[in-house]
Structure formats: structure tokens, C-alpha cells
Amino acid sequence: MHSPSPLHGLPAAMAVVGALLLCGLIMPHAQAQPSTDWEIHDLNRPRPPMVDPGPSLIQFQRAPIPSDAIVLFDGDDTSAWTHSDGRPVEWVVQDGYMQVKPGTGAIQTKDGFGDVQLYVEWASPSPPFNTGQDRGNSGIFLMGQYEVQVLDSYLNDTYPDGQAASVYGQYPPLVNASRPPGYWQSYNIIFRRPRFDAQGNVTEPARVTVLHNGVLVQNNVALSGPTGHHARPPYSAHADRLPLSLQDHNEPVRYRTVWIRDLEAN
């Protein structure tokens, strides 16, 4: 992975956008979210149009962190994480980032979370290798089962519900706001967990809003259940708080600043 060329410009006003989202101002005039009537991973599904997200200062410096955020990774401390079997994190940690070490497995937070605002900076390998789903693949699993896809989707075709910033297997992003491989990219994710009644029936589906590089790409979409590769599984009642996980998909994807705001803390 190379050091990206400098980009100049003003930083995205992520805190302001996040506040508007949390207040319910979810871009009512944005492009309509794609239908979920398509078969999972249908290659005939329309591709989201590419947009240039504009310049970003995260190529030079880390984004600011809200005062009430829980810092999950600051560039060198992996103490908030473990592998699913309890092993200490075996991913490579150097130069202010952690990089997937293929074959070591996913990592997950030691603490569980429900409703959250999550901010993640990530970068895919450069120069790129392979194509489709084998190019810079990883994933962010909210509650360990609701995936926002991480993928090098810059001039890289794949099924739309599996490209970068998709809700995997369910919703393609509204647009493809990917930066080139090797550049730092950001996700700002607002997630509302599903609600279940005493009998385990869903009373409210999980919902997610995603900004990719400051661009709205998932607009408060309702999830049909956990995300899956071969099917769209139904909901099964689970705890109100579960760990967040980052996927090992056998490719050296990098993660940098990761923080979370617990929206159920009070």
C-alpha cells in the first residue's frame, strides 16, 4: 500500500451532519434508496453512479473525535479488541494503523453496543490486486451480524449489494463515493438496533444510515435481518448489546481512527 498523494481542501463537517441525522433530518430530498426486490448478489442490478467525494484532510491528519466518544482504536492501542476466541489481537499494528493479518480471523470489541454512531477510517491495498470481491475486502459488523461492506470499489466492478458502503446482500449504496486504493476513506454510521418483544418477535427492524467520505449513501434503511452471503436470513432475537467486529477476508485492509458514541448510554 503506497502513501497517497496529498489532497487539498476543507474537512467534511461530519459532526454537523451527524447531528442533523440524529435529529431526524435525514436528507429528505436525497435519491431514493434502491429496492430490495432483487435477488441477492444479482449482477443485473443497476450499479450506483460514481461521485467524487471531494478533497479531504484525513489524508494528512486524523479526524476530530467528539468528547463523549469511546475511542476503540487510536493508531496503536488494540486493548479494546480481541479475536472471537479470546486471543489478543494478532493484526499488524504499525505507523498509526492496524492492518488485517490474513488468516488470523476477525477481531471484535470487548464491550457490547446497541444503538450507536460509529466512525471508521480505512484504506484498501495499493497497488490493488485481484478484482471483484477479492480486492480490498473486509467488513464492519454491527452487533457482529449486520455488515457494512468494506471493499475497494474504485473502478472495480462487483455485485452492487456487495460493493463498498453496501449493507451487504441487501442495499447497494445510493452512489459510489470511493476514493482510489491507498487513500484513507471514512464511514460515519448511525445504527439503531432491532427491537424484539418478550416472545422474540421483531417489533422494529434494525436501521442504518451511512456516510461514505462525507456523502450520504444509506438513508435510514430498514434491514430485513442479519446480512448473509448466500441468503438473507430472518431475524432471531438477540441481546440488546453485542460486540462490533471487523472482518478478516484474507486481504491486508488497514484501519485507523475508530470511535463510537453509545446512543443508549443514558
Backbone as CSV, one residue per row, in Angstrom:
resi,resn,N_x,N_y,N_z,CA_x,CA_y,CA_z,C_x,C_y,C_z
1,MET,0.860,-1.182,0.000,0.000,0.000,0.000,0.892,1.227,0.000
2,HIS,0.684,2.148,-0.908,1.529,3.321,-1.004,0.981,4.448,-0.151
3,SER,1.798,5.460,0.074,1.317,6.667,0.728,0.629,7.516,-0.315
4,PRO,-0.651,7.864,-0.147,-1.404,8.554,-1.180,-0.882,9.954,-1.423
5,SER,-1.131,10.427,-2.627,-0.771,11.785,-2.977,-1.611,12.750,-2.171
6,PRO,-1.056,13.927,-1.803,-1.816,14.883,-0.991,-3.064,15.370,-1.693
7,LEU,-4.081,15.589,-0.909,-5.306,16.222,-1.372,-5.496,17.485,-0.559
8,HIS,-6.005,18.528,-1.196,-6.191,19.791,-0.509,-7.672,20.111,-0.416
9,GLY,-8.073,20.826,0.634,-9.455,21.256,0.757,-9.886,21.303,2.203
10,LEU,-11.141,21.642,2.394,-11.695,21.763,3.733,-12.163,20.416,4.234
11,PRO,-12.064,20.145,5.555,-12.556,18.876,6.106,-14.068,18.829,6.053
12,ALA,-14.597,17.631,5.921,-16.055,17.456,5.921,-16.614,17.785,7.289
13,ALA,-17.778,18.414,7.306,-18.404,18.795,8.581,-19.194,17.615,9.118
14,MET,-18.450,16.584,9.531,-19.095,15.338,9.906,-19.932,15.485,11.171
15,ALA,-19.435,16.263,12.141,-20.193,16.405,13.380,-21.531,17.081,13.131
16,VAL,-21.550,18.073,12.255,-22.790,18.774,11.944,-23.753,17.848,11.227
17,VAL,-23.237,17.113,10.242,-24.092,16.182,9.504,-24.647,15.123,10.444
18,GLY,-23.768,14.600,11.336,-24.233,13.588,12.276,-25.331,14.114,13.170
19,ALA,-25.196,15.360,13.618,-26.227,15.935,14.477,-27.549,16.062,13.742
20,LEU,-27.500,16.462,12.478,-28.729,16.575,11.691,-29.382,15.211,11.507
21,LEU,-28.553,14.196,11.275,-29.096,12.847,11.106,-29.783,12.378,12.379
22,LEU,-29.114,12.606,13.500,-29.670,12.130,14.760,-30.923,12.891,15.156
23,CYS,-31.080,14.102,14.638,-32.293,14.870,14.905,-33.430,14.498,13.964
24,GLY,-33.160,13.556,13.049,-34.206,13.109,12.139,-34.214,13.821,10.809
25,LEU,-33.244,14.688,10.570,-33.184,15.381,9.281,-32.344,14.536,8.344
26,ILE,-32.942,13.536,7.729,-32.205,12.510,7.001,-32.272,12.783,5.500
27,MET,-31.930,13.971,5.099,-31.831,14.294,3.685,-33.081,13.874,2.921
28,PRO,-34.256,14.473,3.186,-35.497,14.002,2.597,-35.528,14.091,1.084
29,HIS,-34.663,14.913,0.473,-34.686,15.050,-0.977,-33.586,14.244,-1.654
30,ALA,-32.926,13.360,-0.879,-31.881,12.541,-1.472,-32.488,11.509,-2.421
31,GLN,-31.641,10.961,-3.279,-32.063,9.917,-4.214,-32.715,8.768,-3.455
32,ALA,-33.776,8.200,-4.012,-34.489,7.108,-3.346,-33.580,5.904,-3.169
33,GLN,-33.726,5.223,-2.035,-32.914,4.037,-1.774,-33.328,2.920,-2.728
34,PRO,-32.354,2.140,-3.243,-32.687,1.054,-4.163,-33.632,0.036,-3.538
35,SER,-34.413,-0.604,-4.372,-35.351,-1.619,-3.925,-34.617,-2.876,-3.488
36,THR,-35.201,-3.604,-2.536,-34.634,-4.887,-2.123,-35.336,-6.058,-2.823
37,ASP,-36.053,-5.765,-3.906,-36.754,-6.825,-4.628,-35.801,-7.695,-5.446
38,TRP,-34.578,-7.244,-5.664,-33.620,-8.007,-6.447,-33.164,-9.242,-5.679
39,GLU,-32.782,-10.277,-6.416,-32.167,-11.440,-5.787,-30.817,-11.033,-5.200
40,ILE,-30.401,-11.711,-4.160,-29.141,-11.388,-3.526,-27.990,-11.532,-4.527
41,HIS,-27.130,-10.533,-4.570,-25.937,-10.501,-5.422,-26.254,-10.592,-6.921
42,ASP,-27.393,-10.052,-7.319,-27.795,-10.080,-8.730,-26.895,-9.133,-9.516
43,LEU,-26.150,-9.685,-10.476,-25.241,-8.875,-11.285,-25.977,-7.998,-12.293
44,ASN,-27.276,-8.239,-12.470,-28.065,-7.381,-13.355,-28.583,-6.131,-12.651
45,ARG,-28.391,-6.062,-11.362,-28.856,-4.914,-10.594,-28.085,-3.661,-11.027
46,PRO,-28.755,-2.528,-11.157,-28.064,-1.311,-11.606,-26.929,-0.921,-10.662
47,ARG,-25.818,-0.468,-11.260,-24.684,-0.004,-10.473,-24.931,1.410,-9.976
48,PRO,-24.614,1.688,-8.716,-24.721,3.068,-8.236,-23.784,3.971,-9.023
49,PRO,-24.210,5.184,-9.353,-23.326,6.096,-10.092,-22.141,6.504,-9.232
50,MET,-21.008,6.722,-9.866,-19.816,7.180,-9.161,-19.911,8.682,-8.930
51,VAL,-19.496,9.113,-7.755,-19.380,10.541,-7.460,-18.008,10.795,-6.841
52,ASP,-17.478,11.974,-7.077,-16.229,12.383,-6.454,-16.571,12.992,-5.101
53,PRO,-16.118,12.402,-3.998,-16.482,12.939,-2.687,-15.777,14.239,-2.337
54,GLY,-14.862,14.676,-3.201,-14.142,15.912,-2.926,-12.922,15.673,-2.061
55,PRO,-12.105,16.705,-1.880,-10.872,16.557,-1.102,-11.148,16.366,0.380
56,SER,-10.181,15.808,1.055,-10.352,15.524,2.486,-9.027,15.657,3.207
57,LEU,-9.054,16.280,4.375,-7.847,16.450,5.162,-7.457,15.195,5.932
58,ILE,-8.290,14.133,5.906,-7.872,12.930,6.624,-6.698,12.256,5.931
59,GLN,-6.338,12.705,4.712,-5.114,12.203,4.093,-3.890,12.713,4.858
60,PHE,-4.028,13.816,5.579,-2.917,14.430,6.294,-3.003,14.254,7.802
61,GLN,-4.207,14.157,8.329,-4.370,14.130,9.775,-5.641,13.373,10.135
62,ARG,-5.729,12.970,11.389,-6.900,12.251,11.849,-8.071,13.198,12.028
63,ALA,-9.261,12.680,11.841,-10.462,13.479,12.056,-10.639,13.746,13.550
64,PRO,-11.297,14.842,13.917,-11.542,15.127,15.328,-12.462,14.083,15.954
65,ILE,-12.324,13.903,17.258,-13.107,12.906,17.993,-14.012,13.630,18.985
66,PRO,-15.327,13.374,18.976,-16.231,14.023,19.935,-15.839,13.707,21.375
67,SER,-16.144,14.636,22.264,-15.731,14.479,23.661,-16.409,13.305,24.351
68,ASP,-17.599,12.892,23.870,-18.303,11.774,24.514,-18.097,10.448,23.790
69,ALA,-17.156,10.430,22.849,-16.915,9.199,22.090,-16.036,8.231,22.874
70,ILE,-16.251,6.950,22.623,-15.381,5.897,23.136,-14.391,5.578,22.024
71,VAL,-13.111,5.788,22.274,-12.090,5.541,21.257,-11.760,4.050,21.258
72,LEU,-12.055,3.394,20.153,-11.803,1.960,20.030,-10.436,1.663,19.439
73,PHE,-9.919,2.592,18.628,-8.561,2.445,18.113,-8.028,3.824,17.777
74,ASP,-6.850,4.137,18.332,-6.263,5.458,18.148,-4.980,5.435,17.344
75,GLY,-4.645,4.298,16.790,-3.438,4.188,15.984,-2.434,3.194,16.524
76,ASP,-2.509,2.880,17.828,-1.542,1.920,18.359,-2.085,1.038,19.480
77,ASP,-3.227,1.360,20.043,-3.745,0.633,21.207,-4.898,-0.269,20.792
78,THR,-4.699,-1.575,20.849,-5.741,-2.535,20.479,-6.399,-3.161,21.710
79,SER,-6.260,-2.525,22.874,-6.752,-3.126,24.115,-8.269,-3.248,24.164
80,ALA,-8.987,-2.518,23.298,-10.453,-2.608,23.266,-10.935,-3.807,22.461
81,TRP,-9.987,-4.543,21.843,-10.336,-5.595,20.894,-9.770,-6.947,21.313
82,THR,-10.366,-7.986,20.754,-9.869,-9.340,20.914,-10.316,-10.141,19.700
83,HIS,-9.685,-11.271,19.461,-10.244,-12.218,18.494,-11.430,-12.928,19.143
84,SER,-12.282,-13.517,18.314,-13.527,-14.097,18.836,-13.279,-15.211,19.847
85,ASP,-12.100,-15.849,19.775,-11.785,-16.923,20.723,-11.018,-16.417,21.937
86,GLY,-10.911,-15.103,22.073,-10.265,-14.528,23.238,-8.789,-14.228,23.069
87,ARG,-8.185,-14.604,21.932,-6.771,-14.289,21.708,-6.543,-12.779,21.632
88,PRO,-5.402,-12.298,22.082,-5.057,-10.900,21.830,-4.989,-10.646,20.321
89,VAL,-5.188,-9.415,19.923,-5.209,-9.064,18.508,-3.867,-9.393,17.847
90,GLU,-3.922,-10.162,16.754,-2.721,-10.554,16.028,-2.539,-9.766,14.734
91,TRP,-3.431,-8.816,14.458,-3.250,-7.997,13.267,-1.994,-7.133,13.420
92,VAL,-1.468,-6.683,12.299,-0.264,-5.858,12.288,-0.619,-4.446,12.753
93,VAL,0.102,-3.936,13.725,-0.085,-2.563,14.209,1.217,-1.818,14.003
94,GLN,1.179,-0.783,13.145,2.383,-0.007,12.853,1.993,1.315,12.211
95,ASP,2.855,2.296,12.345,2.704,3.578,11.651,1.329,4.207,11.829
96,GLY,0.691,3.976,12.983,-0.573,4.632,13.267,-1.800,3.941,12.718
97,TYR,-1.681,2.702,12.289,-2.844,1.959,11.799,-2.701,0.494,12.192
98,MET,-3.816,-0.242,12.086,-3.742,-1.695,12.201,-4.197,-2.298,10.883
99,GLN,-3.544,-3.358,10.498,-3.777,-3.990,9.202,-4.156,-5.450,9.393
100,VAL,-5.173,-5.873,8.666,-5.604,-7.273,8.735,-4.406,-8.184,8.452
101,LYS,-4.196,-9.151,9.309,-3.203,-10.188,9.057,-3.958,-11.418,8.584
102,PRO,-3.952,-11.673,7.261,-4.779,-12.742,6.715,-4.583,-14.067,7.445
103,GLY,-5.714,-14.683,7.737,-5.697,-15.987,8.370,-5.790,-15.963,9.876
104,THR,-5.674,-14.782,10.481,-5.750,-14.716,11.946,-7.181,-14.618,12.443
105,GLY,-8.114,-14.212,11.580,-9.513,-14.142,11.956,-9.970,-12.742,12.287
106,ALA,-11.287,-12.592,12.374,-11.890,-11.302,12.689,-11.507,-10.870,14.104
107,ILE,-11.617,-9.566,14.343,-11.472,-9.052,15.697,-12.796,-8.433,16.119
108,GLN,-13.037,-8.385,17.415,-14.281,-7.826,17.928,-14.010,-7.019,19.190
109,THR,-14.904,-6.081,19.484,-14.739,-5.280,20.690,-15.021,-6.135,21.919
110,LYS,-14.349,-5.792,23.006,-14.595,-6.497,24.252,-15.952,-6.118,24.841
111,ASP,-16.380,-4.890,24.560,-17.674,-4.415,25.047,-18.751,-4.591,23.984
112,GLY,-19.988,-4.686,24.418,-21.119,-4.752,23.509,-21.776,-3.394,23.348
113,PHE,-22.441,-3.202,22.195,-23.118,-1.947,21.893,-24.441,-2.237,21.194
114,GLY,-25.373,-1.294,21.307,-26.652,-1.366,20.604,-26.769,-0.213,19.630
115,ASP,-27.581,0.807,19.975,-27.697,1.992,19.135,-26.405,2.797,19.240
116,VAL,-25.815,3.132,18.085,-24.529,3.825,18.104,-24.387,4.777,16.931
117,GLN,-23.444,5.705,17.081,-22.820,6.395,15.964,-21.387,5.880,15.919
118,LEU,-20.968,5.388,14.777,-19.648,4.768,14.630,-18.883,5.474,13.520
119,TYR,-17.637,5.827,13.809,-16.772,6.444,12.807,-15.559,5.543,12.600
120,VAL,-15.249,5.260,11.327,-14.136,4.379,10.981,-13.381,4.964,9.799
121,GLU,-12.047,4.979,9.887,-11.201,5.294,8.741,-10.522,4.009,8.283
122,TRP,-10.530,3.766,6.967,-9.956,2.539,6.428,-9.316,2.822,5.064
123,ALA,-8.448,1.925,4.645,-7.794,2.057,3.336,-7.564,0.672,2.756
124,SER,-7.774,0.549,1.457,-7.549,-0.717,0.766,-6.124,-0.754,0.204
125,PRO,-5.610,-1.948,-0.089,-4.221,-2.068,-0.533,-3.947,-1.335,-1.842
126,SER,-2.743,-0.805,-1.937,-2.283,-0.165,-3.161,-0.812,-0.526,-3.374
127,PRO,-0.454,-0.977,-4.601,-1.346,-1.115,-5.757,-2.356,-2.223,-5.538
128,PRO,-3.533,-2.085,-6.173,-4.572,-3.104,-5.985,-4.190,-4.414,-6.654
129,PHE,-4.736,-5.495,-6.141,-4.559,-6.792,-6.776,-5.894,-7.517,-6.740
130,ASN,-6.098,-8.413,-7.668,-7.354,-9.143,-7.825,-8.482,-8.196,-8.251
131,THR,-9.663,-8.745,-8.399,-10.823,-7.979,-8.845,-12.050,-8.399,-8.053
132,GLY,-13.136,-7.651,-8.247,-14.405,-8.004,-7.632,-14.323,-8.083,-6.128
133,GLN,-14.859,-9.153,-5.553,-14.900,-9.317,-4.110,-13.543,-9.672,-3.506
134,ASP,-12.552,-9.930,-4.333,-11.219,-10.270,-3.837,-10.275,-9.077,-3.884
135,ARG,-10.835,-7.880,-3.898,-9.996,-6.678,-3.976,-10.291,-5.764,-2.782
136,GLY,-9.443,-5.826,-1.777,-9.582,-4.954,-0.616,-10.827,-5.234,0.200
137,ASN,-11.151,-6.498,0.392,-12.392,-6.878,1.061,-12.197,-6.994,2.572
138,SER,-13.108,-6.386,3.298,-13.239,-6.556,4.741,-14.677,-6.180,5.070
139,GLY,-14.994,-5.944,6.311,-16.367,-5.584,6.647,-16.477,-5.131,8.081
140,ILE,-17.451,-4.277,8.328,-17.757,-3.786,9.662,-19.088,-4.399,10.070
141,PHE,-19.064,-5.229,11.104,-20.254,-5.967,11.528,-20.808,-5.356,12.810
142,LEU,-21.877,-4.598,12.676,-22.565,-4.047,13.834,-23.269,-5.179,14.568
143,MET,-23.052,-5.216,15.891,-23.583,-6.302,16.719,-23.135,-7.668,16.215
144,GLY,-22.045,-7.683,15.451,-21.490,-8.932,14.958,-22.249,-9.588,13.837
145,GLN,-23.323,-8.940,13.317,-24.150,-9.624,12.321,-24.804,-8.734,11.274
146,TYR,-24.618,-7.430,11.365,-25.202,-6.511,10.379,-24.046,-5.772,9.704
147,GLU,-23.713,-6.194,8.470,-22.457,-5.760,7.852,-22.609,-4.560,6.935
148,VAL,-21.735,-3.574,7.152,-21.475,-2.527,6.171,-20.174,-2.925,5.475
149,GLN,-20.247,-3.133,4.171,-19.128,-3.704,3.429,-17.967,-2.725,3.292
150,VAL,-16.757,-3.267,3.442,-15.519,-2.567,3.118,-14.938,-3.259,1.891
151,LEU,-14.670,-2.492,0.834,-14.175,-3.064,-0.414,-13.534,-1.954,-1.235
152,ASP,-12.543,-2.302,-2.018,-12.012,-1.361,-2.997,-12.986,-1.322,-4.175
153,SER,-13.830,-0.311,-4.192,-14.837,-0.172,-5.254,-14.495,0.955,-6.211
154,TYR,-13.239,1.353,-6.258,-12.799,2.382,-7.193,-12.436,1.701,-8.513
155,LEU,-13.296,1.881,-9.520,-13.109,1.246,-10.837,-12.971,-0.268,-10.697
156,ASN,-13.771,-0.828,-9.835,-13.750,-2.274,-9.606,-15.192,-2.773,-9.561
157,ASP,-15.591,-3.530,-10.561,-16.982,-3.974,-10.656,-17.217,-5.224,-9.818
158,THR,-18.387,-5.267,-9.199,-18.838,-6.434,-8.458,-20.349,-6.335,-8.346
159,TYR,-20.982,-7.295,-7.672,-22.425,-7.170,-7.488,-22.706,-5.951,-6.605
160,PRO,-23.703,-5.135,-6.972,-23.922,-3.856,-6.288,-24.187,-3.963,-4.794
161,ASP,-24.865,-5.050,-4.346,-25.136,-5.159,-2.915,-23.948,-5.722,-2.137
162,GLY,-22.766,-5.726,-2.789,-21.550,-6.140,-2.108,-20.415,-5.168,-2.296
163,GLN,-20.688,-4.001,-2.877,-19.628,-3.019,-3.072,-19.437,-2.191,-1.807
164,ALA,-18.449,-1.341,-1.815,-18.148,-0.516,-0.647,-19.382,0.255,-0.199
165,ALA,-19.606,0.280,1.111,-20.698,1.009,1.758,-22.071,0.394,1.519
166,SER,-22.116,-0.803,0.950,-23.398,-1.502,0.864,-23.745,-2.084,2.222
167,VAL,-25.056,-2.257,2.468,-25.500,-3.135,3.543,-25.495,-4.508,2.901
168,TYR,-24.526,-5.320,3.256,-24.161,-6.476,2.452,-25.352,-7.393,2.164
169,GLY,-25.549,-7.652,0.866,-26.603,-8.547,0.428,-27.993,-7.950,0.440
170,GLN,-28.125,-6.687,0.887,-29.438,-6.064,0.979,-29.526,-4.762,0.185
171,TYR,-28.703,-3.783,0.530,-28.809,-2.460,-0.094,-27.485,-2.008,-0.707
172,PRO,-27.424,-1.788,-2.009,-26.279,-1.071,-2.566,-26.275,0.357,-2.028
173,PRO,-25.140,1.027,-2.056,-25.143,2.440,-1.686,-25.886,3.267,-2.728
174,LEU,-26.356,4.430,-2.322,-27.023,5.325,-3.273,-26.082,5.743,-4.388
175,VAL,-24.820,5.990,-4.029,-23.785,6.339,-5.003,-22.492,5.657,-4.578
176,ASN,-21.566,5.564,-5.514,-20.241,5.027,-5.234,-19.310,6.209,-4.968
177,ALA,-19.022,6.459,-3.697,-18.201,7.607,-3.290,-16.776,7.188,-2.949
178,SER,-16.299,6.113,-3.565,-14.994,5.554,-3.216,-13.841,6.443,-3.670
179,ARG,-12.803,6.461,-2.832,-11.533,7.054,-3.221,-10.638,5.957,-3.809
180,PRO,-9.565,6.336,-4.495,-8.660,5.325,-5.055,-8.021,4.468,-3.976
181,PRO,-7.553,3.277,-4.326,-6.877,2.424,-3.349,-5.670,3.138,-2.755
182,GLY,-5.439,2.891,-1.463,-4.337,3.519,-0.761,-4.707,4.800,-0.062
183,TYR,-5.796,5.433,-0.446,-6.251,6.658,0.210,-7.097,6.296,1.429
184,TRP,-7.003,7.113,2.465,-7.870,6.915,3.620,-9.301,7.298,3.269
185,GLN,-10.218,6.444,3.675,-11.640,6.668,3.459,-12.333,6.663,4.822
186,SER,-13.515,7.236,4.882,-14.223,7.283,6.156,-15.655,6.786,6.002
187,TYR,-16.112,6.118,7.038,-17.524,5.788,7.212,-18.014,6.471,8.484
188,ASN,-19.147,7.122,8.395,-19.850,7.607,9.572,-21.188,6.880,9.566
189,ILE,-21.397,6.024,10.540,-22.533,5.098,10.558,-23.415,5.399,11.762
190,ILE,-24.704,5.595,11.511,-25.678,5.718,12.595,-26.543,4.461,12.550
191,PHE,-26.517,3.697,13.626,-27.180,2.395,13.668,-28.183,2.342,14.806
192,ARG,-29.381,1.887,14.498,-30.401,1.627,15.519,-30.675,0.131,15.502
193,ARG,-30.444,-0.494,16.616,-30.585,-1.954,16.706,-32.046,-2.373,16.545
194,PRO,-32.288,-3.642,16.212,-33.670,-4.130,16.168,-34.244,-4.251,17.573
195,ARG,-35.563,-4.169,17.629,-36.271,-4.375,18.896,-37.094,-5.648,18.802
196,PHE,-37.129,-6.403,19.915,-37.868,-7.656,19.983,-38.825,-7.615,21.169
197,ASP,-39.954,-8.307,21.029,-40.862,-8.407,22.170,-40.461,-9.600,23.041
198,ALA,-41.238,-9.844,24.075,-40.898,-10.900,25.033,-40.910,-12.290,24.405
199,GLN,-41.633,-12.438,23.299,-41.690,-13.726,22.603,-40.606,-13.860,21.531
200,GLY,-39.777,-12.831,21.371,-38.713,-12.879,20.380,-39.112,-12.402,19.001
201,ASN,-40.299,-11.821,18.872,-40.741,-11.294,17.584,-40.182,-9.888,17.368
202,VAL,-39.897,-9.563,16.129,-39.372,-8.242,15.799,-40.491,-7.212,15.891
203,THR,-40.269,-6.189,16.691,-41.225,-5.076,16.760,-40.724,-3.871,15.969
204,GLU,-39.404,-3.749,15.823,-38.793,-2.720,14.991,-37.552,-3.316,14.336
205,PRO,-37.400,-3.196,13.019,-36.195,-3.706,12.373,-34.997,-2.820,12.680
206,ALA,-33.825,-3.354,12.497,-32.610,-2.543,12.590,-32.622,-1.515,11.459
207,ARG,-32.058,-0.352,11.725,-31.956,0.709,10.713,-30.539,1.258,10.701
208,VAL,-30.091,1.655,9.506,-28.735,2.175,9.390,-28.678,3.322,8.390
209,THR,-27.912,4.322,8.747,-27.573,5.440,7.866,-26.060,5.457,7.747
210,VAL,-25.550,5.629,6.525,-24.105,5.613,6.306,-23.708,6.803,5.441
211,LEU,-22.649,7.495,5.879,-21.987,8.491,5.043,-20.611,7.949,4.693
212,HIS,-20.330,7.870,3.400,-19.044,7.372,2.905,-18.270,8.568,2.384
213,ASN,-17.154,8.861,3.020,-16.366,10.048,2.669,-17.213,11.316,2.701
214,GLY,-18.139,11.375,3.668,-18.990,12.534,3.847,-20.216,12.574,2.967
215,VAL,-20.417,11.560,2.126,-21.540,11.511,1.187,-22.579,10.515,1.692
216,LEU,-23.848,10.936,1.756,-24.908,10.042,2.203,-25.084,8.899,1.209
217,VAL,-24.931,7.666,1.670,-25.049,6.512,0.775,-26.073,5.483,1.253
218,GLN,-26.420,5.494,2.537,-27.513,4.669,3.062,-28.393,5.596,3.883
219,ASN,-29.678,5.689,3.506,-30.563,6.708,4.061,-31.592,6.090,5.006
220,ASN,-31.146,5.764,6.237,-32.057,5.244,7.255,-32.806,4.000,6.768
221,VAL,-32.068,3.070,6.160,-32.696,1.881,5.587,-33.053,0.873,6.674
222,ALA,-34.149,0.143,6.457,-34.589,-0.903,7.375,-34.024,-2.239,6.910
223,LEU,-33.307,-2.909,7.780,-32.696,-4.183,7.418,-33.724,-5.307,7.517
224,SER,-33.638,-6.248,6.589,-34.570,-7.372,6.584,-34.187,-8.438,7.603
225,GLY,-32.985,-8.312,8.159,-32.467,-9.271,9.126,-30.958,-9.186,9.090
226,PRO,-30.251,-10.125,9.699,-28.796,-10.146,9.595,-28.360,-10.233,8.126
227,THR,-27.167,-9.756,7.838,-26.658,-9.839,6.473,-26.052,-11.213,6.246
228,GLY,-26.124,-11.698,4.998,-25.593,-13.009,4.671,-25.028,-13.037,3.271
229,HIS,-24.224,-14.056,2.992,-23.590,-14.162,1.671,-24.476,-14.892,0.666
230,HIS,-25.085,-15.979,1.072,-25.865,-16.782,0.135,-27.371,-16.544,0.259
231,ALA,-27.787,-15.909,1.336,-29.216,-15.695,1.559,-29.390,-14.506,2.488
232,ARG,-30.643,-14.073,2.636,-30.980,-13.012,3.575,-31.702,-13.651,4.762
233,PRO,-30.958,-14.012,5.786,-31.577,-14.723,6.909,-32.554,-13.841,7.666
234,PRO,-33.555,-14.440,8.281,-34.512,-13.660,9.081,-33.908,-13.289,10.426
235,TYR,-34.579,-12.387,11.117,-34.159,-12.012,12.469,-34.307,-13.185,13.420
236,SER,-33.409,-13.215,14.369,-33.527,-14.111,15.509,-33.220,-13.262,16.734
237,ALA,-34.068,-13.326,17.736,-33.914,-12.456,18.906,-32.517,-12.589,19.504
238,HIS,-31.943,-11.459,19.887,-30.611,-11.459,20.474,-30.530,-10.368,21.530
239,ALA,-29.402,-10.318,22.212,-29.190,-9.346,23.278,-29.242,-7.918,22.733
240,ASP,-29.501,-6.970,23.625,-29.569,-5.566,23.229,-28.195,-4.967,22.979
241,ARG,-27.154,-5.594,23.489,-25.793,-5.100,23.317,-24.896,-6.266,22.929
242,LEU,-24.211,-6.126,21.800,-23.308,-7.161,21.297,-22.059,-6.492,20.727
243,PRO,-20.937,-7.229,20.638,-19.703,-6.624,20.140,-19.777,-6.207,18.671
244,LEU,-18.996,-5.195,18.345,-18.722,-4.775,16.975,-17.544,-5.596,16.475
245,SER,-17.562,-6.018,15.215,-16.428,-6.791,14.704,-15.951,-6.262,13.361
246,LEU,-14.658,-6.489,13.098,-14.015,-6.158,11.830,-13.545,-7.459,11.201
247,GLN,-13.802,-7.621,9.929,-13.622,-8.903,9.243,-12.203,-9.104,8.710
248,ASP,-11.730,-10.319,8.849,-10.532,-10.792,8.142,-11.011,-11.545,6.908
249,HIS,-10.875,-10.921,5.725,-11.268,-11.550,4.462,-10.026,-11.903,3.644
250,ASN,-8.918,-12.139,4.355,-7.660,-12.571,3.739,-7.010,-11.507,2.866
251,GLU,-7.306,-10.238,3.149,-6.678,-9.155,2.392,-6.224,-8.069,3.355
252,PRO,-5.051,-7.458,3.117,-4.431,-6.544,4.087,-5.054,-5.147,4.098
253,VAL,-6.314,-5.077,4.471,-7.006,-3.798,4.620,-6.524,-3.135,5.903
254,ARG,-6.411,-1.809,5.874,-5.945,-1.056,7.039,-7.090,-0.292,7.692
255,TYR,-7.016,-0.191,9.012,-7.953,0.616,9.791,-7.155,1.608,10.628
256,ARG,-7.716,2.789,10.778,-7.025,3.821,11.538,-7.933,4.302,12.667
257,THR,-8.375,5.544,12.633,-9.218,6.062,13.711,-10.553,5.321,13.759
258,VAL,-10.892,4.788,14.924,-12.192,4.137,15.130,-12.749,4.633,16.463
259,TRP,-13.890,5.309,16.404,-14.553,5.709,17.650,-16.049,5.453,17.546
260,ILE,-16.686,5.381,18.724,-18.105,5.049,18.771,-18.777,5.912,19.842
261,ARG,-19.977,6.351,19.558,-20.782,7.051,20.536,-21.957,6.155,20.906
262,ASP,-22.049,5.819,22.174,-23.089,4.915,22.662,-24.370,5.718,22.842
263,LEU,-25.344,5.494,21.958,-26.576,6.272,21.989,-27.601,5.721,22.978
264,GLU,-27.231,4.652,23.676,-28.106,4.088,24.703,-27.478,4.202,26.095
265,ALA,-26.425,4.996,26.197,-25.697,5.071,27.462,-26.483,5.766,28.551
266,ASN,-27.382,6.680,28.161,-28.132,7.454,29.159,-29.589,7.006,29.232
